[in-house]
Amino acid sequence: MKGCLGRSGLLSIYFPVLFCLLSFYPDWAQQLMAYMPFQAISYIPSMIITESFQGAAVSDGLFTQAAWCVLLWFPIALLWRVAKKRLVVQGG
């Protein structure tokens, strides 16, 4: 689990979409980051709130967020089950 968190932390250092909007990056970086879940965390909501996304772009953004939630649910649930089996609680 710590390794997964470390990798996501490393990726967020190089692709800090959480702090800087995707549209400020060069085209090649925007295309690469479009396949990562980081845009669904803050970029899409900020674009919807500021009304930069209009019409179909809003529904596409919400669909993207929902798809990432569903897609990431399975590996997270699997990791959670494995972690619960290995958990050792000492003390009261």
Residue, then its C-alpha position, 0 to 999 in steps of 0.5 A: m500500500k505504501g508503494c502505491l501511495g509513493r508512486s501516486g505521490l511521485l506522479s503528482i510531483y511530475f504532473p501536478v494537475l491538482f495545483c496547476l490547470l491542465s490547459f497551462y501545460p503543453d499539448w503533448a503533456q495534456q494528451l499524456m495527462a488525459y489518460m491519468p486520473f489526476q484531472a478528475i480530482s480538481y481540473i474537471p470540477s474547477m472547469i465546471i464551477t468556473e463555467s469553462f466547460q459548457g453543455a456536452a463538456v460538462s456531461d463528458g467531465l462528469f462521465t470521466q469522473a464516474a468512470w475513474c471512480v468505477l475503474l479505481w474501485f476494484p484495485i482499491a477494494l482488492l488492496w483493502r482486502v489484502a491489507k485487512k488480512r495482514l493487519v495486526v493490532q497490538g494493545g487495547 
